[in-house]
Amino acid sequence: MNRSLARLLSVVFHPLLMPTYLFSIILYLLPAAAISLPLQSRWIVLSMIFFTTFIIPGLGAFVMFRTGFIDSYEISRREQRGTPLLFTGVCYAVTAYLLHQEPVFDMMFYFVMGAIAASVFLAWLISFFWKISAHGIGLGGAFGILLLLNRLQPDAHLLAIILVAIVVSGAVLSARLALHAHTPAQVYAGFGTGLLLVLTAGGIALL
């Protein structure tokens, strides 16, 4: 794969953007009856998600880079990944808590955000001894959430989105390999870990 394309895919489908993409699908593609939140106010919720899951962690990475805590925004060195992942996990956990505290939000909202937060914390733990792919975990988790949403809301007709997610996942994982950012084991383990975590959490929640 061309390195320019590989870099573009890595940026467009950066793990920090996964919550925004997923909540865009939840807020605007699920049937109106599945979401109690009024349509005209959903952009506010999506903006909040984008701010707390992308802007704040991104600013945190910027500060870490400027202060020399990390060498680059790609955080290619395993020993430097712990603090950025922990900071991101805390941001995601706080977002899930805020969604849980507001009765206007459906259970689906904080379950999805909680599952994403859990996947980041798991990546943080693994980073102490192995450089697992954060892109892989994010893509696997997003794919798992789409499968759960399709099961819970079959009227949403998410099959096309799921097929797109499969293609995108394959392309992005190939991009990470083309950039030599990870080994095959790291990207495949990342995808499998994210997928298994979400499906397990969904199975427990649906019991």
LOTI-156455 format. One record per residue (C-alpha): residue in one letter; x, y, z. Coordinates in steps of 0.05 Angstrom, whole numbers, plus 5000, padded with zeros to 4 digits. Each point is the difference from the previous one (the first is absolute). Layout:
+--------+------+-------+------+
! residu ! east ! north !   up !
+--------+------+-------+------+
!      A !    X !     Y !    Z !
...
+--------+------+-------+------+
end
This chain:
+--------+------+-------+------+
! residu ! east ! north !   up !
+--------+------+-------+------+
!      M ! 5000 !  5000 ! 5000 !
!      N ! 5023 !  5071 ! 4984 !
!      R ! 5028 !  5033 ! 5063 !
!      S ! 4960 !  5064 ! 4988 !
!      L ! 4935 !  4961 ! 4996 !
!      A ! 5021 !  4959 ! 5061 !
!      R ! 5012 !  5064 ! 5040 !
!      L ! 4934 !  5030 ! 4977 !
!      L ! 4962 !  4938 ! 5022 !
!      S ! 5036 !  4999 ! 5067 !
!      V ! 4980 !  5073 ! 5012 !
!      V ! 4928 !  4997 ! 4975 !
!      F ! 4986 !  4937 ! 5041 !
!      H ! 5042 !  5019 ! 5060 !
!      P ! 4976 !  4966 ! 5064 !
!      L ! 4981 !  5067 ! 5031 !
!      L ! 4948 !  5010 ! 4945 !
!      M ! 4965 !  4933 ! 5010 !
!      P ! 4952 !  5026 ! 5054 !
!      T ! 4979 !  5058 ! 4955 !
!      Y ! 4987 !  4953 ! 4941 !
!      L ! 4962 !  4950 ! 5042 !
!      F ! 4956 !  5053 ! 5033 !
!      S ! 4986 !  5031 ! 4932 !
!      I ! 4971 !  4932 ! 4979 !
!      I ! 4961 !  4993 ! 5065 !
!      L ! 4971 !  5070 ! 4998 !
!      Y ! 4984 !  5006 ! 4927 !
!      L ! 4993 !  4930 ! 4969 !
!      L ! 4961 !  4962 ! 5053 !
!      P ! 4924 !  5003 ! 4997 !
!      A ! 4970 !  5061 ! 5034 !
!      A ! 4963 !  4956 ! 5049 !
!      A ! 5065 !  4970 ! 5025 !
!      I ! 5026 !  5067 ! 5026 !
!      S ! 4961 !  5042 ! 5049 !
!      L ! 5044 !  5060 ! 4988 !
!      P ! 4966 !  5053 ! 4956 !
!      L ! 5029 !  5004 ! 4930 !
!      Q ! 5013 !  5074 ! 5003 !
!      S ! 5045 !  4993 ! 5061 !
!      R ! 5041 !  4941 ! 4978 !
!      W ! 5054 !  5042 ! 4968 !
!      I ! 5014 !  5029 ! 5070 !
!      V ! 5012 !  4930 ! 5027 !
!      L ! 5044 !  4982 ! 4941 !
!      S ! 5040 !  5064 ! 5010 !
!      M ! 5011 !  4982 ! 5073 !
!      I ! 5023 !  4930 ! 4981 !
!      F ! 5049 !  5030 ! 4950 !
!      F ! 5026 !  5049 ! 5051 !
!      T ! 5011 !  4952 ! 5057 !
!      T ! 5025 !  4941 ! 4959 !
!      F ! 5042 !  5035 ! 4947 !
!      I ! 5015 !  5072 ! 5016 !
!      I ! 5020 !  4991 ! 5073 !
!      P ! 5042 !  4936 ! 4989 !
!      G ! 5030 !  5034 ! 4939 !
!      L ! 5019 !  5061 ! 5040 !
!      G ! 5029 !  4954 ! 5053 !
!      A ! 5044 !  4967 ! 4947 !
!      F ! 5021 !  5069 ! 4975 !
!      V ! 5022 !  5021 ! 5070 !
!      M ! 5038 !  4935 ! 5009 !
!      F ! 5035 !  5010 ! 4934 !
!      R ! 5018 !  5072 ! 5013 !
!      T ! 5028 !  4983 ! 5069 !
!      G ! 5041 !  4942 ! 4971 !
!      F ! 4960 !  4946 ! 5036 !
!      I ! 4988 !  4966 ! 4933 !
!      D ! 5044 !  5001 ! 4938 !
!      S ! 4943 !  5006 ! 4949 !
!      Y ! 4925 !  5001 ! 4994 !
!      E ! 5003 !  4929 ! 4972 !
!      I ! 5030 !  4977 ! 5067 !
!      S ! 5039 !  4945 ! 4965 !
!      R ! 5040 !  4981 ! 5062 !
!      R ! 4963 !  4950 ! 5045 !
!      E ! 5028 !  5029 ! 5064 !
!      Q ! 4971 !  5068 ! 4984 !
!      R ! 4929 !  4975 ! 4986 !
!      G ! 4978 !  4989 ! 5072 !
!      T ! 4985 !  5071 ! 5023 !
!      P ! 4964 !  5023 ! 4936 !
!      L ! 4957 !  4937 ! 5001 !
!      L ! 4984 !  5010 ! 5074 !
!      F ! 4982 !  5073 ! 4989 !
!      T ! 4955 !  4981 ! 4942 !
!      G ! 4968 !  4944 ! 5040 !
!      V ! 4984 !  5049 ! 5056 !
!      C ! 4969 !  5049 ! 4950 !
!      Y ! 4957 !  4944 ! 4972 !
!      A ! 4980 !  4974 ! 5069 !
!      V ! 4978 !  5070 ! 5021 !
!      T ! 4959 !  5006 ! 4936 !
!      A ! 4966 !  4934 ! 5015 !
!      Y ! 4986 !  5023 ! 5071 !
!      L ! 4969 !  5065 ! 4975 !
!      L ! 4956 !  4962 ! 4952 !
!      H ! 4979 !  4953 ! 5056 !
!      Q ! 4983 !  5057 ! 5047 !
!      E ! 4952 !  5035 ! 4952 !
!      P ! 4933 !  4963 ! 4997 !
!      V ! 4986 !  5029 ! 4931 !
!      F ! 5052 !  4952 ! 4970 !
!      D ! 4981 !  4929 ! 4983 !
!      M ! 5039 !  4942 ! 5031 !
!      M ! 5029 !  4988 ! 4931 !
!      F ! 5040 !  5065 ! 5005 !
!      Y ! 5039 !  4985 ! 5063 !
!      F ! 5007 !  4926 ! 4983 !
!      V ! 5035 !  5018 ! 4935 !
!      M ! 5043 !  5053 ! 5033 !
!      G ! 5016 !  4954 ! 5058 !
!      A ! 5021 !  4944 ! 4953 !
!      I ! 5045 !  5048 ! 4962 !
!      A ! 5031 !  5025 ! 5065 !
!      A ! 5012 !  4928 ! 5023 !
!      S ! 5036 !  4984 ! 4934 !
!      V ! 5046 !  5060 ! 5010 !
!      F ! 5017 !  4979 ! 5071 !
!      L ! 5014 !  4930 ! 4975 !
!      A ! 5047 !  5028 ! 4948 !
!      W ! 5034 !  5040 ! 5056 !
!      L ! 5011 !  4937 ! 5041 !
!      I ! 5027 !  4961 ! 4940 !
!      S ! 5047 !  5057 ! 4983 !
!      F ! 5041 !  4985 ! 5062 !
!      F ! 5027 !  4937 ! 4967 !
!      W ! 4979 !  5001 ! 4926 !
!      K ! 4986 !  5050 ! 4945 !
!      I ! 4930 !  4980 ! 4980 !
!      S ! 4967 !  5039 ! 4944 !
!      A ! 4954 !  5055 ! 5026 !
!      H ! 4971 !  5007 ! 4930 !
!      G ! 4986 !  4925 ! 5001 !
!      I ! 4965 !  5004 ! 5068 !
!      G ! 4959 !  5060 ! 4978 !
!      L ! 4978 !  4968 ! 4935 !
!      G ! 4984 !  4933 ! 5033 !
!      G ! 4961 !  5034 ! 5055 !
!      A ! 4962 !  5043 ! 4949 !
!      F ! 4984 !  4938 ! 4958 !
!      G ! 4974 !  4964 ! 5062 !
!      I ! 4956 !  5059 ! 5019 !
!      L ! 4970 !  5001 ! 4930 !
!      L ! 4984 !  4926 ! 5006 !
!      L ! 4966 !  5011 ! 5066 !
!      L ! 4961 !  5060 ! 4973 !
!      N ! 4977 !  4958 ! 4941 !
!      R ! 4976 !  4946 ! 5047 !
!      L ! 4963 !  5049 ! 5045 !
!      Q ! 4972 !  5043 ! 4944 !
!      P ! 4990 !  4956 ! 4939 !
!      D ! 4955 !  5053 ! 4969 !
!      A ! 5060 !  5046 ! 4995 !
!      H ! 5026 !  4961 ! 4940 !
!      L ! 5073 !  5006 ! 5021 !
!      L ! 5024 !  4944 ! 4954 !
!      A ! 5029 !  5049 ! 4950 !
!      I ! 5037 !  5037 ! 5056 !
!      I ! 5026 !  4934 ! 5027 !
!      L ! 5027 !  4981 ! 4931 !
!      V ! 5033 !  5068 ! 4994 !
!      A ! 5030 !  4990 ! 5069 !
!      I ! 5030 !  4934 ! 4977 !
!      V ! 5032 !  5032 ! 4939 !
!      V ! 5025 !  5060 ! 5040 !
!      S ! 5029 !  4955 ! 5055 !
!      G ! 5038 !  4959 ! 4949 !
!      A ! 5026 !  5063 ! 4966 !
!      V ! 5022 !  5034 ! 5064 !
!      L ! 5034 !  4938 ! 5029 !
!      S ! 5036 !  4992 ! 4933 !
!      A ! 5020 !  5073 ! 5005 !
!      R ! 5030 !  4990 ! 5069 !
!      L ! 5041 !  4942 ! 4973 !
!      A ! 5022 !  5039 ! 4939 !
!      L ! 5025 !  5056 ! 5046 !
!      H ! 5037 !  4947 ! 5041 !
!      A ! 4965 !  5028 ! 5062 !
!      H ! 4983 !  4930 ! 5024 !
!      T ! 5012 !  4927 ! 4986 !
!      P ! 4943 !  4957 ! 4972 !
!      A ! 4991 !  4969 ! 5069 !
!      Q ! 4991 !  5068 ! 5032 !
!      V ! 4947 !  5025 ! 4951 !
!      Y ! 4961 !  4934 ! 4999 !
!      A ! 5004 !  4993 ! 5076 !
!      G ! 4976 !  5071 ! 5007 !
!      F ! 4939 !  4989 ! 4955 !
!      G ! 4983 !  4935 ! 5034 !
!      T ! 5008 !  5029 ! 5069 !
!      G ! 4954 !  5059 ! 4985 !
!      L ! 4948 !  4956 ! 4968 !
!      L ! 5001 !  4948 ! 5055 !
!      L ! 4996 !  5052 ! 5056 !
!      V ! 4939 !  5034 ! 4970 !
!      L ! 4963 !  4935 ! 4984 !
!      T ! 5014 !  4973 ! 5070 !
!      A ! 4975 !  5065 ! 5032 !
!      G ! 4939 !  4999 ! 4955 !
!      G ! 4985 !  4927 ! 5017 !
!      I ! 5004 !  5016 ! 5075 !
!      A ! 4956 !  5063 ! 4992 !
!      L ! 4947 !  4961 ! 4962 !
!      L ! 4995 !  4944 ! 5051 !
+--------+------+-------+------+
end
